[in-house]
Amino acid sequence: MAAKTVGIAVADDLRPALDEVVEHYGHGNRSEFLRLAVRDYQGRLRLERLHALRKEARAERGGRVYTSDEVLDLIRETAAS
């Protein structure tokens, strides 16, 4: 895996909190912590999108209940766009 260094500025008052979570989650490795954090927030983003899709589907389709296959099709359509 090729990696590039990116610059991220951290305010002085945030540094102790950063050091604490890096030590705990990244075992002292800031790069590892950032990888974990990005994956976590990416998952959260997908969940937000799914919630929005569900809300939109309920509003547009009068609260209709979908089968599991229909839900999977909607998810695939959304992921493809």
N, CA, C and O atoms as a GROMACS GRO file, in nm:
protein
  324
    1MET      N    1   0.084  -0.117   0.000
    1MET     CA    2   0.000   0.000   0.000
    1MET      C    3   0.089   0.124   0.000
    1MET      O    4   0.171   0.141   0.090
    2ALA      N    5   0.072   0.208  -0.098
    2ALA     CA    6   0.145   0.333  -0.103
    2ALA      C    7   0.075   0.435  -0.015
    2ALA      O    8  -0.047   0.444  -0.016
    3ALA      N    9   0.150   0.509   0.060
    3ALA     CA   10   0.092   0.609   0.150
    3ALA      C   11   0.158   0.744   0.123
    3ALA      O   12   0.275   0.752   0.087
    4LYS      N   13   0.078   0.848   0.141
    4LYS     CA   14   0.129   0.984   0.129
    4LYS      C   15   0.106   1.057   0.260
    4LYS      O   16   0.006   1.035   0.326
    5THR      N   17   0.197   1.140   0.295
    5THR     CA   18   0.182   1.223   0.414
    5THR      C   19   0.093   1.342   0.380
    5THR      O   20   0.112   1.408   0.278
    6VAL      N   21  -0.005   1.367   0.466
    6VAL     CA   22  -0.091   1.484   0.449
    6VAL      C   23  -0.081   1.568   0.576
    6VAL      O   24  -0.068   1.515   0.686
    7GLY      N   25  -0.086   1.696   0.559
    7GLY     CA   26  -0.077   1.786   0.673
    7GLY      C   27  -0.214   1.814   0.732
    7GLY      O   28  -0.308   1.846   0.661
    8ILE      N   29  -0.223   1.800   0.863
    8ILE     CA   30  -0.346   1.832   0.934
    8ILE      C   31  -0.309   1.920   1.052
    8ILE      O   32  -0.223   1.885   1.132
    9ALA      N   33  -0.375   2.034   1.061
    9ALA     CA   34  -0.348   2.126   1.172
    9ALA      C   35  -0.438   2.092   1.289
    9ALA      O   36  -0.557   2.064   1.272
   10VAL      N   37  -0.382   2.095   1.409
   10VAL     CA   38  -0.457   2.067   1.531
   10VAL      C   39  -0.433   2.181   1.629
   10VAL      O   40  -0.319   2.216   1.658
   11ALA      N   41  -0.541   2.238   1.679
   11ALA     CA   42  -0.530   2.347   1.776
   11ALA      C   43  -0.464   2.294   1.904
   11ALA      O   44  -0.480   2.177   1.939
   12ASP      N   45  -0.392   2.382   1.972
   12ASP     CA   46  -0.320   2.343   2.093
   12ASP      C   47  -0.413   2.283   2.198
   12ASP      O   48  -0.376   2.188   2.267
   13ASP      N   49  -0.534   2.338   2.211
   13ASP     CA   50  -0.625   2.288   2.313
   13ASP      C   51  -0.685   2.151   2.278
   13ASP      O   52  -0.739   2.083   2.365
   14LEU      N   53  -0.675   2.110   2.152
   14LEU     CA   54  -0.725   1.981   2.109
   14LEU      C   55  -0.618   1.871   2.118
   14LEU      O   56  -0.649   1.752   2.114
   15ARG      N   57  -0.495   1.912   2.128
   15ARG     CA   58  -0.383   1.817   2.126
   15ARG      C   59  -0.390   1.710   2.234
   15ARG      O   60  -0.365   1.593   2.203
   16PRO      N   61  -0.422   1.744   2.359
   16PRO     CA   62  -0.432   1.638   2.461
   16PRO      C   63  -0.538   1.534   2.427
   16PRO      O   64  -0.517   1.414   2.448
   17ALA      N   65  -0.651   1.577   2.375
   17ALA     CA   66  -0.757   1.483   2.337
   17ALA      C   67  -0.710   1.396   2.221
   17ALA      O   68  -0.735   1.275   2.220
   18LEU      N   69  -0.642   1.456   2.125
   18LEU     CA   70  -0.588   1.378   2.012
   18LEU      C   71  -0.490   1.274   2.062
   18LEU      O   72  -0.498   1.157   2.025
   19ASP      N   73  -0.398   1.315   2.147
   19ASP     CA   74  -0.299   1.222   2.199
   19ASP      C   75  -0.365   1.106   2.275
   19ASP      O   76  -0.320   0.992   2.267
   20GLU      N   77  -0.471   1.137   2.348
   20GLU     CA   78  -0.541   1.034   2.425
   20GLU      C   79  -0.604   0.929   2.334
   20GLU      O   80  -0.588   0.809   2.356
   21VAL      N   81  -0.677   0.975   2.230
   21VAL     CA   82  -0.744   0.878   2.143
   21VAL      C   83  -0.645   0.806   2.053
   21VAL      O   84  -0.666   0.689   2.019
   22VAL      N   85  -0.536   0.872   2.015
   22VAL     CA   86  -0.432   0.805   1.936
   22VAL      C   87  -0.367   0.694   2.018
   22VAL      O   88  -0.341   0.585   1.967
   23GLU      N   89  -0.342   0.723   2.142
   23GLU     CA   90  -0.279   0.621   2.228
   23GLU      C   91  -0.372   0.502   2.245
   23GLU      O   92  -0.328   0.387   2.238
   24HIS      N   93  -0.500   0.528   2.268
   24HIS     CA   94  -0.593   0.420   2.294
   24HIS      C   95  -0.629   0.341   2.168
   24HIS      O   96  -0.616   0.219   2.165
   25TYR      N   97  -0.673   0.412   2.064
   25TYR     CA   98  -0.724   0.343   1.945
   25TYR      C   99  -0.615   0.311   1.843
   25TYR      O  100  -0.621   0.209   1.774
   26GLY      N  101  -0.515   0.397   1.834
   26GLY     CA  102  -0.409   0.375   1.735
   26GLY      C  103  -0.282   0.320   1.794
   26GLY      O  104  -0.181   0.308   1.725
   27HIS      N  105  -0.286   0.286   1.925
   27HIS     CA  106  -0.169   0.231   1.994
   27HIS      C  107  -0.047   0.322   1.976
   27HIS      O  108   0.065   0.276   1.956
   28GLY      N  109  -0.074   0.454   1.984
   28GLY     CA  110   0.033   0.552   1.973
   28GLY      C  111   0.068   0.592   1.831
   28GLY      O  112   0.153   0.679   1.810
   29ASN      N  113   0.004   0.532   1.733
   29ASN     CA  114   0.034   0.558   1.593
   29ASN      C  115  -0.076   0.645   1.533
   29ASN      O  116  -0.189   0.599   1.513
   30ARG      N  117  -0.043   0.771   1.504
   30ARG     CA  118  -0.144   0.865   1.450
   30ARG      C  119  -0.199   0.818   1.316
   30ARG      O  120  -0.319   0.834   1.290
   31SER      N  121  -0.116   0.762   1.232
   31SER     CA  122  -0.163   0.715   1.102
   31SER      C  123  -0.265   0.603   1.119
   31SER      O  124  -0.367   0.601   1.049
   32GLU      N  125  -0.238   0.512   1.210
   32GLU     CA  126  -0.333   0.402   1.235
   32GLU      C  127  -0.463   0.457   1.289
   32GLU      O  128  -0.571   0.414   1.248
   33PHE      N  129  -0.454   0.552   1.382
   33PHE     CA  130  -0.576   0.612   1.436
   33PHE      C  131  -0.657   0.679   1.325
   33PHE      O  132  -0.779   0.664   1.320
   34LEU      N  133  -0.590   0.751   1.237
   34LEU     CA  134  -0.662   0.819   1.129
   34LEU      C  135  -0.728   0.718   1.036
   34LEU      O  136  -0.841   0.740   0.991
   35ARG      N  137  -0.660   0.609   1.006
   35ARG     CA  138  -0.722   0.505   0.922
   35ARG      C  139  -0.849   0.451   0.988
   35ARG      O  140  -0.951   0.435   0.922
   36LEU      N  141  -0.841   0.424   1.118
   36LEU     CA  142  -0.958   0.374   1.190
   36LEU      C  143  -1.070   0.477   1.192
   36LEU      O  144  -1.187   0.443   1.172
   37ALA      N  145  -1.034   0.602   1.216
   37ALA     CA  146  -1.135   0.708   1.224
   37ALA      C  147  -1.205   0.728   1.089
   37ALA      O  148  -1.326   0.746   1.084
   38VAL      N  149  -1.128   0.725   0.982
   38VAL     CA  150  -1.187   0.743   0.849
   38VAL      C  151  -1.283   0.629   0.818
   38VAL      O  152  -1.393   0.652   0.768
   39ARG      N  153  -1.243   0.507   0.848
   39ARG     CA  154  -1.333   0.392   0.823
   39ARG      C  155  -1.461   0.404   0.906
   39ARG      O  156  -1.570   0.376   0.858
   40ASP      N  157  -1.446   0.446   1.032
   40ASP     CA  158  -1.561   0.462   1.119
   40ASP      C  159  -1.656   0.568   1.064
   40ASP      O  160  -1.777   0.545   1.056
   41TYR      N  161  -1.603   0.683   1.028
   41TYR     CA  162  -1.688   0.790   0.977
   41TYR      C  163  -1.744   0.759   0.839
   41TYR      O  164  -1.852   0.807   0.804
   42GLN      N  165  -1.674   0.682   0.762
   42GLN     CA  166  -1.727   0.639   0.633
   42GLN      C  167  -1.850   0.550   0.655
   42GLN      O  168  -1.950   0.562   0.584
   43GLY      N  169  -1.841   0.463   0.753
   43GLY     CA  170  -1.957   0.380   0.789
   43GLY      C  171  -2.073   0.463   0.837
   43GLY      O  172  -2.188   0.437   0.802
   44ARG      N  173  -2.044   0.565   0.918
   44ARG     CA  174  -2.149   0.655   0.965
   44ARG      C  175  -2.214   0.730   0.850
   44ARG      O  176  -2.336   0.750   0.848
   45LEU      N  177  -2.133   0.771   0.754
   45LEU     CA  178  -2.185   0.841   0.636
   45LEU      C  179  -2.280   0.751   0.558
   45LEU      O  180  -2.387   0.795   0.516
   46ARG      N  181  -2.242   0.627   0.540
   46ARG     CA  182  -2.330   0.533   0.469
   46ARG      C  183  -2.460   0.511   0.545
   46ARG      O  184  -2.567   0.502   0.484
   47LEU      N  185  -2.450   0.504   0.676
   47LEU     CA  186  -2.570   0.487   0.757
   47LEU      C  187  -2.662   0.608   0.744
   47LEU      O  188  -2.784   0.593   0.732
   48GLU      N  189  -2.606   0.728   0.746
   48GLU     CA  190  -2.685   0.849   0.726
   48GLU      C  191  -2.756   0.847   0.590
   48GLU      O  192  -2.873   0.883   0.579
   49ARG      N  193  -2.683   0.804   0.488
   49ARG     CA  194  -2.742   0.796   0.354
   49ARG      C  195  -2.858   0.696   0.351
   49ARG      O  196  -2.961   0.721   0.289
   50LEU      N  197  -2.840   0.583   0.418
   50LEU     CA  198  -2.947   0.483   0.422
   50LEU      C  199  -3.069   0.535   0.497
   50LEU      O  200  -3.182   0.509   0.457
   51HIS      N  201  -3.046   0.608   0.606
   51HIS     CA  202  -3.158   0.666   0.680
   51HIS      C  203  -3.232   0.768   0.594
   51HIS      O  204  -3.355   0.773   0.594
   52ALA      N  205  -3.157   0.849   0.522
   52ALA     CA  206  -3.220   0.947   0.433
   52ALA      C  207  -3.299   0.879   0.323
   52ALA      O  208  -3.409   0.922   0.288
   53LEU      N  209  -3.243   0.772   0.269
   53LEU     CA  210  -3.312   0.696   0.165
   53LEU      C  211  -3.441   0.637   0.220
   53LEU      O  212  -3.545   0.642   0.154
   54ARG      N  213  -3.434   0.582   0.339
   54ARG     CA  214  -3.554   0.524   0.401
   54ARG      C  215  -3.661   0.631   0.423
   54ARG      O  216  -3.779   0.608   0.396
   55LYS      N  217  -3.619   0.746   0.474
   55LYS     CA  218  -3.713   0.856   0.498
   55LYS      C  219  -3.777   0.901   0.367
   55LYS      O  220  -3.898   0.923   0.360
   56GLU      N  221  -3.695   0.916   0.264
   56GLU     CA  222  -3.744   0.957   0.132
   56GLU      C  223  -3.841   0.854   0.076
   56GLU      O  224  -3.946   0.889   0.021
   57ALA      N  225  -3.806   0.727   0.089
   57ALA     CA  226  -3.892   0.620   0.036
   57ALA      C  227  -4.026   0.618   0.108
   57ALA      O  228  -4.130   0.598   0.045
   58ARG      N  229  -4.024   0.638   0.237
   58ARG     CA  230  -4.149   0.640   0.313
   58ARG      C  231  -4.236   0.758   0.271
   58ARG      O  232  -4.358   0.744   0.258
   59ALA      N  233  -4.174   0.872   0.249
   59ALA     CA  234  -4.251   0.991   0.211
   59ALA      C  235  -4.307   0.978   0.070
   59ALA      O  236  -4.422   1.013   0.045
   60GLU      N  237  -4.226   0.927  -0.021
   60GLU     CA  238  -4.267   0.917  -0.161
   60GLU      C  239  -4.366   0.803  -0.185
   60GLU      O  240  -4.449   0.811  -0.276
   61ARG      N  241  -4.356   0.700  -0.106
   61ARG     CA  242  -4.436   0.581  -0.134
   61ARG      C  243  -4.541   0.554  -0.027
   61ARG      O  244  -4.587   0.441  -0.010
   62GLY      N  245  -4.579   0.660   0.045
   62GLY     CA  246  -4.688   0.650   0.139
   62GLY      C  247  -4.668   0.553   0.254
   62GLY      O  248  -4.765   0.495   0.302
   63GLY      N  249  -4.547   0.535   0.298
   63GLY     CA  250  -4.521   0.448   0.412
   63GLY      C  251  -4.528   0.301   0.382
   63GLY      O  252  -4.540   0.219   0.472
   64ARG      N  253  -4.522   0.266   0.256
   64ARG     CA  254  -4.529   0.126   0.214
   64ARG      C  255  -4.417   0.044   0.279
   64ARG      O  256  -4.305   0.093   0.294
   65VAL      N  257  -4.446  -0.077   0.316
   65VAL     CA  258  -4.347  -0.168   0.371
   65VAL      C  259  -4.284  -0.247   0.255
   65VAL      O  260  -4.356  -0.301   0.171
   66TYR      N  261  -4.151  -0.252   0.252
   66TYR     CA  262  -4.078  -0.317   0.144
   66TYR      C  263  -4.030  -0.455   0.186
   66TYR      O  264  -4.006  -0.482   0.304
   67THR      N  265  -4.018  -0.543   0.089
   67THR     CA  266  -3.958  -0.673   0.114
   67THR      C  267  -3.807  -0.656   0.126
   67THR      O  268  -3.753  -0.552   0.087
   68SER      N  269  -3.740  -0.755   0.179
   68SER     CA  270  -3.594  -0.750   0.191
   68SER      C  271  -3.529  -0.733   0.055
   68SER      O  272  -3.432  -0.658   0.041
   69ASP      N  273  -3.580  -0.802  -0.046
   69ASP     CA  274  -3.523  -0.790  -0.180
   69ASP      C  275  -3.540  -0.650  -0.237
   69ASP      O  276  -3.450  -0.598  -0.302
   70GLU      N  277  -3.655  -0.589  -0.212
   70GLU     CA  278  -3.677  -0.452  -0.260
   70GLU      C  279  -3.583  -0.354  -0.192
   70GLU      O  280  -3.531  -0.262  -0.255
   71VAL      N  281  -3.561  -0.374  -0.063
   71VAL     CA  282  -3.468  -0.288   0.011
   71VAL      C  283  -3.328  -0.303  -0.047
   71VAL      O  284  -3.259  -0.203  -0.069
   72LEU      N  285  -3.285  -0.425  -0.071
   72LEU     CA  286  -3.151  -0.448  -0.127
   72LEU      C  287  -3.139  -0.383  -0.265
   72LEU      O  288  -3.034  -0.328  -0.298
   73ASP      N  289  -3.244  -0.391  -0.346
   73ASP     CA  290  -3.241  -0.326  -0.478
   73ASP      C  291  -3.228  -0.175  -0.464
   73ASP      O  292  -3.151  -0.114  -0.538
   74LEU      N  293  -3.301  -0.115  -0.370
   74LEU     CA  294  -3.290   0.030  -0.347
   74LEU      C  295  -3.149   0.068  -0.303
   74LEU      O  296  -3.094   0.169  -0.347
   75ILE      N  297  -3.092  -0.013  -0.216
   75ILE     CA  298  -2.956   0.014  -0.169
   75ILE      C  299  -2.857   0.005  -0.285
   75ILE      O  300  -2.769   0.091  -0.298
   76ARG      N  301  -2.870  -0.097  -0.367
   76ARG     CA  302  -2.780  -0.111  -0.483
   76ARG      C  303  -2.792   0.008  -0.577
   76ARG      O  304  -2.692   0.061  -0.626
   77GLU      N  305  -2.916   0.051  -0.601
   77GLU     CA  306  -2.938   0.167  -0.690
   77GLU      C  307  -2.874   0.292  -0.632
   77GLU      O  308  -2.812   0.370  -0.705
   78THR      N  309  -2.887   0.311  -0.503
   78THR     CA  310  -2.830   0.428  -0.437
   78THR      C  311  -2.678   0.423  -0.439
   78THR      O  312  -2.612   0.524  -0.466
   79ALA      N  313  -2.622   0.306  -0.410
   79ALA     CA  314  -2.476   0.290  -0.408
   79ALA      C  315  -2.416   0.311  -0.546
   79ALA      O  316  -2.303   0.358  -0.557
   80ALA      N  317  -2.490   0.277  -0.650
   80ALA     CA  318  -2.439   0.291  -0.786
   80ALA      C  319  -2.438   0.436  -0.833
   80ALA      O  320  -2.364   0.471  -0.924
   81SER      N  321  -2.519   0.519  -0.769
   81SER     CA  322  -2.526   0.660  -0.812
   81SER      C  323  -2.430   0.749  -0.739
   81SER      O  324  -2.425   0.869  -0.765
   0.00000   0.00000   0.00000
